[in-house]
Amino acid sequence: MPKSSQNFGKLSTLKQPDDTGPTDSAAKASNKAPAKATSLDIAHLAGVSQPTVSRALRNSPLVSEATRKKVQEIARQLNYKVDVNARNLRSRHNNTIALLLCDDLDTSGTLINPFFLTMMGSITQAAAREGYDLLVSFQQLSDNWLADYKDANKADGIIFLGYGDYTDYVNRIQALAEMNAHFITWGPVLAGQPGLFLGCDNAGSGRMAGRHLLNLGRERIAFFGDISAHCPEFHQRYRGFCLAHDEQNIEQDKTLVFRADSNEDDGGHAATALLASKKPFDAVFCASDLIAIGAIRVFHSAGLTVPGDVAVVGFDDISSAAYTTPALTTIKQKTGEAGEELVQSLIKLIAGQTISSRLLPTELIVRESCGAKR
């Protein structure tokens, strides 16, 4: 295992019934243990095939809810106990999902992007509900995680959170796709990507944020974020932001775009650079909440009021966004739904289903930093 890897072990434990099967008078008389029920017995009683019984007992999404409940109830009545070792040998599955959180830690070596932590919590809960163990590994972006996870016996599939430089990441996962590995990435949905991606509607969200600020009468709106090909999610947010300007025949000043990665320090640096440029501005759309929090701190230090002098909108809706001063208006990524969809999509891949990459909707959360009346 990589040196930074941590296995959080089982997240849920299915209590099995007693090993004793049902007894009858003949068995008691002969002092012989009754024959144990088999999956074939359950299949006969449920009126389904034996493979369907196996899928129903492991909560496969390929089986309808009604059939799953029927099979599981018959199994309970028969005190049927799944031989996990035998099942794993047959299916070569171990009911384990690997969650690789790829993120460069801050300079103290301790902090992880809080958005990723929230996502990790929702993925943990979703995996537990489906009876899957979760192997969580924190990976530095510089680590050779591909070599560590080429061994398919470690997990049935992989969920990736965070990717750093997108162009480098795509090159890495291309090898996994060529191995027909089961994996899904939380990130941008683009044409020609290797593997499966699930993400939020970044362009639509940027458009939503831009419309909101423009409708509030703000016209000189800066953008803080990396809009290069290395960070397509931020670029998509910026593209939607520009589209909102086009809709109102307002030109988005390209000189008001300042590069920032998703951390508070970069948000502060971007705000400092904007102030130093002496260019007029009345609002800032930040590609993440962390960038926005750092920017607001610098604006306050420079004597500007938020939202009086400058309105600010962030992105993500991390837990601290509601507790900044002023409380941060932001685009909410629905992490609960995202975690559930990531796990369900990966389970479908493992089961052999063909599914497509797709986008999830977001929501504008209006608080104090934009100046809108609520």
Phi and psi in degrees as a GROMACS rama.xvg file:
@    title "Ramachandran Plot"
@    xaxis  label "Phi"
@    yaxis  label "Psi"
@TYPE xy
-62.9431  155.508  PRO-2
-63.9339  -25.7096  LYS-3
-93.5599  6.53395  SER-4
-79.4672  143.078  SER-5
-132.01  128.91  GLN-6
-100.603  113.805  ASN-7
-81.1537  1.32035  PHE-8
71.3759  -163.003  GLY-9
-68.824  136.001  LYS-10
-99.6626  -16.4848  LEU-11
-150.203  146.543  SER-12
-125.07  123.717  THR-13
-86.2813  117.44  LEU-14
-75.2119  122.68  LYS-15
-91.1711  148.598  GLN-16
-68.3115  169.246  PRO-17
-57.7825  151.819  ASP-18
-70.5384  -13.3433  ASP-19
-79.4381  130.503  THR-20
-84.1104  178.961  GLY-21
-66.6691  145.02  PRO-22
-111.81  155.896  THR-23
-133.157  174.607  ASP-24
-65.1585  -34.9434  SER-25
-65.0576  -40.5985  ALA-26
-66.0541  -39.5691  ALA-27
-64.6794  -40.0705  LYS-28
-65.8123  -36.6421  ALA-29
-90.5836  -2.21393  SER-30
57.4276  24.281  ASN-31
-101.239  143.823  LYS-32
-68.1215  136.971  ALA-33
-65.0396  153.952  PRO-34
-65.9262  137.874  ALA-35
-75.5787  145.105  LYS-36
-67.0341  148.323  ALA-37
-118.244  168.96  THR-38
-64.4425  -26.5958  SER-39
-66.544  -37.9784  LEU-40
-61.3606  -44.0208  ASP-41
-64.6425  -41.3285  ILE-42
-60.045  -42.3695  ALA-43
-63.3819  -45.7796  HIS-44
-69.4887  -33.663  LEU-45
-85.9681  -14.4139  ALA-46
72.7228  32.8101  GLY-47
-129.951  175.471  VAL-48
-80.4753  163.059  SER-49
-64.5936  -41.204  GLN-50
-59.7905  -34.5384  PRO-51
-65.6578  -37.3968  THR-52
-60.4334  -46.6389  VAL-53
-59.8471  -42.9969  SER-54
-67.404  -41.091  ARG-55
-63.6791  -37.2037  ALA-56
-73.4027  -18.2038  LEU-57
-107.817  17.6984  ARG-58
59.7574  38.6866  ASN-59
-65.7159  137.325  SER-60
-68.5512  -8.62534  PRO-61
-76.2335  -12.1365  LEU-62
-108.384  135.925  VAL-63
-63.9214  155.849  SER-64
-60.9518  -39.5223  GLU-65
-63.3722  -43.3582  ALA-66
-68.1007  -40.5232  THR-67
-57.7571  -47.278  ARG-68
-63.8453  -40.664  LYS-69
-63.422  -47.8907  LYS-70
-63.7597  -43.5611  VAL-71
-67.2226  -33.8743  GLN-72
-68.8842  -41.7996  GLU-73
-63.2279  -41.4607  ILE-74
-61.4723  -38.5511  ALA-75
-65.5989  -44.1968  ARG-76
-63.6249  -32.0625  GLN-77
-88.9378  3.03253  LEU-78
53.4165  37.9621  ASN-79
-73.6675  133.136  TYR-80
-119.921  123.242  LYS-81
-72.52  132.098  VAL-82
-83.8582  94.8269  ASP-83
-61.4908  -42.1103  VAL-84
-62.4351  -43.6009  ASN-85
-65.6449  -40.7143  ALA-86
-62.8216  -42.2142  ARG-87
-66.3909  -35.3318  ASN-88
-65.631  -37.9809  LEU-89
-71.0133  -44.7955  ARG-90
-92.7404  -14.9098  SER-91
58.9096  26.3595  ARG-92
-109.722  146.538  HIS-93
-121.752  15.0134  ASN-94
52.2695  43.5229  ASN-95
-128.499  133.719  THR-96
-111.231  135.035  ILE-97
-95.4714  128.314  ALA-98
-108.951  110.824  LEU-99
-101.877  112.87  LEU-100
-97.9892  105.417  LEU-101
-100.067  109.097  CYS-102
-156.471  136.259  ASP-103
-80.9764  125.215  ASP-104
-68.0811  163.65  LEU-105
-72.6214  -177.423  ASP-106
-64.2187  -23.1719  THR-107
-80.7192  -12.3863  SER-108
76.3305  17.3  GLY-109
-125.05  -28.0548  THR-110
-91.7939  138.3  LEU-111
-117.887  144.788  ILE-112
-48.008  121.006  ASN-113
-61.7955  -25.3547  PRO-114
-62.8226  -40.4627  PHE-115
-65.5262  -37.3098  PHE-116
-64.549  -40.6701  LEU-117
-64.6937  -42.1068  THR-118
-62.4729  -40.7751  MET-119
-61.2682  -40.0031  MET-120
-62.7582  -42.5836  GLY-121
-70.2353  -34.8988  SER-122
-67.0767  -41.2356  ILE-123
-57.55  -47.6088  THR-124
-65.5358  -41.3661  GLN-125
-65.8748  -40.4217  ALA-126
-65.0394  -41.0841  ALA-127
-62.9395  -40.0454  ALA-128
-62.9424  -29.485  ARG-129
-92.7445  3.45409  GLU-130
77.3037  22.692  GLY-131
-102.5  139.719  TYR-132
-77.0376  154.026  ASP-133
-123.398  120.98  LEU-134
-99.5927  109.063  LEU-135
-100.851  128.671  VAL-136
-131.625  125.248  SER-137
-91.1546  118.229  PHE-138
-116.171  132.712  GLN-139
-71.1135  146.125  GLN-140
-60.9521  -22.5141  LEU-141
-85.3253  -9.71109  SER-142
-70.5463  151.287  ASP-143
-89.0752  68.5082  ASN-144
-69.0696  -24.0441  TRP-145
-63.4413  -43.3887  LEU-146
-63.9478  -35.4755  ALA-147
-72.3856  -26.6322  ASP-148
-112.777  16.6183  TYR-149
-70.7248  -23.836  LYS-150
-72.6823  105.779  ASP-151
-66.8172  -15.5837  ALA-152
-72.9671  -13.6849  ASN-153
-74.0512  -29.8475  LYS-154
-160.598  154.726  ALA-155
-74.2711  -27.0379  ASP-156
-164.6  169.012  GLY-157
-129.064  137.528  ILE-158
-109.98  127.875  ILE-159
-104.624  129.932  PHE-160
-118.967  125.151  LEU-161
81.8945  139.012  GLY-162
-142.714  -6.29913  TYR-163
66.5421  -125.291  GLY-164
-73.1915  113.634  ASP-165
-61.7098  -41.3808  TYR-166
-62.996  -38.8985  THR-167
-69.5638  -39.2535  ASP-168
-62.9532  -44.1316  TYR-169
-60.7159  -38.5579  VAL-170
-63.2759  -36.1379  ASN-171
-69.6168  -46.1244  ARG-172
-77.071  -12.5232  ILE-173
-58.2604  -38.5745  GLN-174
-64.4917  -37.5598  ALA-175
-65.6385  -40.3169  LEU-176
-63.4599  -39.027  ALA-177
-67.9725  -22.941  GLU-178
-85.4168  -0.51822  MET-179
58.9196  32.8709  ASN-180
-71.759  154.197  ALA-181
-92.7579  112.569  HIS-182
-154.187  156.537  PHE-183
-141.857  144.076  ILE-184
-117.358  134.995  THR-185
-84.3675  113.508  TRP-186
176.23  -161.496  GLY-187
-70.7502  148.71  PRO-188
-104.809  110.511  VAL-189
-130.339  157.841  LEU-190
-66.8742  141.74  ALA-191
77.3435  14.273  GLY-192
-73.4157  143.814  GLN-193
-77.7999  137.544  PRO-194
79.712  -166.839  GLY-195
-108.136  135.458  LEU-196
-123.523  144  PHE-197
-132.194  131.321  LEU-198
-155.726  -178.714  GLY-199
-91.4628  164.743  CYS-200
-77.3738  84.6338  ASP-201
-65.1148  -44.2218  ASN-202
-64.8421  -45.2697  ALA-203
-63.1365  -33.9334  GLY-204
-71.189  -40.8389  SER-205
-62.8236  -38.4068  GLY-206
-62.7876  -41.2081  ARG-207
-62.2224  -45.191  MET-208
-65.1944  -43.5546  ALA-209
-62.8633  -45.066  GLY-210
-58.4206  -42.895  ARG-211
-61.0032  -47.0076  HIS-212
-68.5536  -41.2504  LEU-213
-64.6336  -38.5441  LEU-214
-68.349  -19.903  ASN-215
-85.0352  1.82646  LEU-216
91.5027  6.06216  GLY-217
-83.6377  131.943  ARG-218
-124.575  -24.8763  GLU-219
-103.052  79.4528  ARG-220
-104.28  122.302  ILE-221
-85.8395  160.525  ALA-222
-127.016  129.141  PHE-223
-112.073  118.326  PHE-224
163.065  166.556  GLY-225
-91.0422  112.962  ASP-226
-103.615  19.6791  ILE-227
-80.809  173.474  SER-228
-65.8413  -15.2721  ALA-229
-75.4908  -15.5529  HIS-230
-137.428  72.779  CYS-231
-63.7752  -27.559  PRO-232
-64.5846  -45.4392  GLU-233
-64.7453  -38.2398  PHE-234
-63.5142  -40.9839  HIS-235
-64.5667  -38.4885  GLN-236
-63.2971  -40.2843  ARG-237
-67.4011  -39.501  TYR-238
-61.8772  -43.6988  ARG-239
-64.3534  -38.4469  GLY-240
-59.3591  -43.4159  PHE-241
-67.2305  -36.8212  CYS-242
-61.9238  -37.6731  LEU-243
-61.7772  -37.29  ALA-244
-65.7101  -44.1776  HIS-245
-59.1461  -38.2446  ASP-246
-62.3188  -28.2227  GLU-247
-107.052  14.2569  GLN-248
55.0404  39.7584  ASN-249
-115.757  127.773  ILE-250
-78.9752  129.55  GLU-251
-83.713  118.234  GLN-252
-71.2286  111.601  ASP-253
-65.8634  -18.5624  LYS-254
-77.4139  -5.8095  THR-255
-97.8534  17.9803  LEU-256
-101.637  124.23  VAL-257
-126.944  129.845  PHE-258
-68.1642  138.435  ARG-259
-157.774  133.879  ALA-260
-83.6234  172.03  ASP-261
-82.1967  74.0819  SER-262
-154.886  162.081  ASN-263
-66.9941  -36.7641  GLU-264
-60.8002  -44.7315  ASP-265
-66.3629  -34.1569  ASP-266
-62.7282  -41.0195  GLY-267
-65.6385  -41.0271  GLY-268
-64.1782  -40.8995  HIS-269
-63.9328  -42.1779  ALA-270
-63.8381  -40.7389  ALA-271
-62.2911  -42.4436  THR-272
-66.0049  -37.9566  ALA-273
-63.7148  -45.429  LEU-274
-63.2499  -38.8958  LEU-275
-68.8686  -24.8136  ALA-276
-70.9444  -18.5425  SER-277
64.0132  13.3824  LYS-278
-80.2425  140.166  LYS-279
-68.5986  140.673  PRO-280
-154.59  152.854  PHE-281
-131.612  2.1465  ASP-282
-162.722  160.532  ALA-283
-139.13  130.312  VAL-284
-103.603  118.659  PHE-285
-102.944  138.129  CYS-286
-72.0306  -8.36873  ALA-287
-154.135  160.47  SER-288
-64.292  -37.7252  ASP-289
-61.6342  -41.2898  LEU-290
-61.1357  -43.5016  ILE-291
-63.7523  -41.3511  ALA-292
-63.211  -43.0507  ILE-293
-65.0602  -37.6985  GLY-294
-67.0886  -44.1203  ALA-295
-60.054  -39.203  ILE-296
-59.4373  -42.6501  ARG-297
-70.1415  -40.8817  VAL-298
-59.4496  -43.4875  PHE-299
-61.5797  -43.1022  HIS-300
-63.4903  -29.1563  SER-301
-85.2437  0.667678  ALA-302
88.5495  8.56508  GLY-303
-87.2377  148.176  LEU-304
-100.419  143.718  THR-305
-119.278  117.658  VAL-306
-100.541  7.74932  PRO-307
-55.4717  -56.9555  GLY-308
-85.1677  -35.021  ASP-309
-144.836  124.882  VAL-310
-85.7098  144.328  ALA-311
-131.224  134.638  VAL-312
-127.73  133.752  VAL-313
-106.534  -161.353  GLY-314
-153.71  130.323  PHE-315
124.848  -43.5664  ASP-316
62.3824  56.3765  ASP-317
-67.4764  163.518  ILE-318
-60.256  -33.282  SER-319
-77.5597  -9.8613  SER-320
-61.1724  -32.7412  ALA-321
-76.9069  -9.6483  ALA-322
-117.038  8.6999  TYR-323
-75.3299  169.944  THR-324
-120.127  109.303  THR-325
-74.3668  167.577  PRO-326
-60.826  140.462  ALA-327
-87.7401  123.924  LEU-328
-71.9155  137.197  THR-329
-157.586  167.914  THR-330
-95.6149  121.617  ILE-331
-88.6483  121.147  LYS-332
-88.2091  126.403  GLN-333
-81.8694  89.0564  LYS-334
-67.4238  -31.3035  THR-335
-63.3296  -48.1115  GLY-336
-65.0754  -38.8974  GLU-337
-63.6584  -44.9961  ALA-338
-61.3356  -43.1079  GLY-339
-62.5129  -44.2816  GLU-340
-67.6955  -37.3159  GLU-341
-61.7725  -47.3745  LEU-342
-66.867  -46.4646  VAL-343
-62.5122  -41.5177  GLN-344
-64.6703  -40.8624  SER-345
-66.5024  -40.0908  LEU-346
-62.3575  -38.8429  ILE-347
-64.8015  -39.2177  LYS-348
-61.4137  -45.6543  LEU-349
-60.5209  -35.8423  ILE-350
-78.3709  -2.77568  ALA-351
94.9081  7.75282  GLY-352
-78.882  152.22  GLN-353
-99.3693  119.197  THR-354
-131.87  161.923  ILE-355
-111.627  155.542  SER-356
-64.2518  149.008  SER-357
-157.402  168.789  ARG-358
-110.378  147.283  LEU-359
-108.424  147.427  LEU-360
-72.9303  159.694  PRO-361
-120.728  -177.863  THR-362
-144.27  137.347  GLU-363
-80.9821  121.987  LEU-364
-105.748  109.301  ILE-365
-90.0745  120.411  VAL-366
-126.441  -147.629  ARG-367
-86.3291  -26.4484  GLU-368
-68.9015  -15.1309  SER-369
-94.9509  -16.2158  CYS-370
88.8765  3.12761  GLY-371
-75.8548  146.321  ALA-372
-80.5341  134.534  LYS-373
